[in-house]
Amino acid sequence: MGAKQIDAAGARQLLREAETLFLQGMSGEPRSLHAIIADDPSAISRLTILTSFVSGINRFDCALFDNAARVSGFFPAGAKARDTYRQVISTYFGVTESVRAFAADTVFIPVSPPDRSGMVTPGLSAEFVETSLQTASQRIAIISPSLPVLPGNACLSLDRFSHSLVDTTPPLSLPSNNLGGDPVSDAIADHLARLIGDGATLQTGIGRVPSRLFSKLTGHRSLRIHSGLISGEIRTLVEAGAIDPDSPMHCATLTGDTDFYHWLDGREDFRLHPIQHTHHPSTLANIDGLITVNSAIEVDLLGQVNAEKAGDRIVSAAGGLPDFSAAGHRSPGGCSIIALPATDTSGTRSRIVARLPDDAPVTVPRADVDFVVTEHGIAELRGKTPDERARALADIAAPDARPALKRYS
């Protein structure tokens, strides 16, 4: 039958008829909905929303959240969030089951323009596309000419969608983190590069340290990528010849700026997969030499990691950190690395602490952390007793913090 073409007014009417809506986050965010709802906020006054929006990446202070009856998500929404917002605690792998159980009746999916056969691709993010399409009755394809087409990826028939909406709103763009003038990130990246050999499979988070790390690995060869997300800084490694040409790079989401999206168009060396594949324990268990590099807010002398709470504020969520840290730790020839500056942005508070606060979440347990890296060095925790781990961690703390930490250890 084919997807029925609609305009913004038609999209608002579908939202009025809906009861539940799933909103994908990261670069899969249907950004045109912001303007559609802003023109008539009452269209979603009855709506219950589940979203995979990510703190610091997607906008939580928007009409979509301010005017819905109820909104739930997996990341904190910040100080401006309404009382109706609920943060659901889950690892990123667990989000798939939550999306399936929510069974939204309506979903908007940004896709590339259809080819001659009526096939489209999800462009930049496959995270929860398939899961949400399986349950929704109102499946709206937001056809965006700005999205890259990655020929090596599975396509979707436009016939799978009940409606289509042509939209010129550009996809979410994130500026490069690979900026100069950051000696702390540079020093951390230098230490990290010593832990990564040719032929390793890398998973990294997003931020300054992973970006600087890529610039330190341009002389490596046969590197492979399996990650939840791949950012625009990967271009540095690809163009340097550091990536194994026979191994496509696997991820659930691609993020970057407009230039990166143009560069991606037509490339066959990137593979987008749903989270239920990229983060699945069985998928990760089959990757030898998996090295996971992720950041945190603080690490205590036991090796426990808090990546969610800073002081009195919840600023992030577990995300894929527990999924990948456990996998790196278990991978033959691989390891799990936590990389963080030795102090907070004020330069006064140590991020290596004696013990995590009682009310701080343990995002990654101590047994799943093999190395901790700061600008002051590398603490290897594998094969160490609790006292030996504590001393190793104290040695890479900020110099002013070391005496107190060593007394505690």
Beta strands, then each sheet from edge to edge (+ up, - down):
strand 1: 4-5
strand 2: 20-23
strand 3: 48-51
strand 4: 70-73
strand 5: 85-87
strand 6: 106-111
strand 7: 119-120
strand 8: 138-143
strand 9: 156-157
strand 10: 163-166
strand 11: 201-204
strand 12: 224-225
strand 13: 229-231
strand 14: 249-251
strand 15: 253-255
strand 16: 270-272
strand 17: 290-294
strand 18: 298-300
strand 19: 305-306
strand 20: 309-310
strand 21: 313-314
strand 22: 335-339
strand 23: 352-353
strand 24: 371-374
strand 25: 377-380
sheet 1: 1+ 10+ 8+ 6+ 2+ 3+ 4+ 5+
sheet 2: 7+ 9-
sheet 3: 12+ 11+ 17+ 22+ 24+ 25-
sheet 4: 13+ 15+
sheet 5: 14+ 16+
sheet 6: 19+ 18- 23-
sheet 7: 20+ 21-
end
